[in-house]
Amino acid sequence: MSQSTYTVSGMVCGHCAGFVTEEIERVAGVTAVAVDVESGAVTVTSDRDLDVEDVRAAVEEAGYELVRA
């Protein structure tokens, strides 16, 4: 198991968190996603090391920006 925390900008509510969670969950290997809207922190648990570009693409697909990995 691997766990990484990313910072995502632009999220302001639970719906935002839901969109980000849904897209990141589609990344191969992801087993869980936890979002803290207030801080912008997104913690991703996976069964392998993830390529940050895959996570960035998922966040952008949801309409937000990955600002720190």
Residue pairs with C-beta under 8 A, 6 or more apart in sequence:
1 31
1 45
1 46
1 47
2 45
2 46
2 47
2 48
2 49
2 50
3 43
3 44
3 45
3 46
4 43
4 44
4 46
4 50
4 55
4 69
5 41
5 42
5 43
5 44
6 41
6 42
6 43
6 44
6 52
6 55
6 59
6 66
6 68
6 69
7 39
7 40
7 41
7 42
7 66
7 67
7 68
7 69
8 20
8 35
8 40
8 41
8 42
8 59
8 64
8 65
8 66
8 67
9 40
9 64
9 65
9 67
10 16
10 63
10 64
10 65
11 17
11 20
11 35
11 37
11 40
11 64
12 37
13 37
14 37
16 37
16 64
17 35
17 37
19 62
19 63
19 64
20 33
20 35
20 42
20 58
20 59
20 62
20 64
21 33
21 35
22 62
23 58
23 59
23 61
23 62
24 30
24 33
24 42
24 44
24 55
24 58
24 59
24 62
25 33
26 58
27 44
27 46
27 50
27 54
27 55
27 58
28 54
29 46
29 47
29 48
29 50
30 44
30 45
30 46
30 50
31 45
31 46
31 47
32 44
32 45
33 42
33 43
33 44
33 45
34 42
34 43
34 45
35 41
35 42
35 43
36 42
40 67
42 59
44 50
44 55
52 66
52 69
55 66
55 69
56 66
56 69
59 65
59 66
60 66
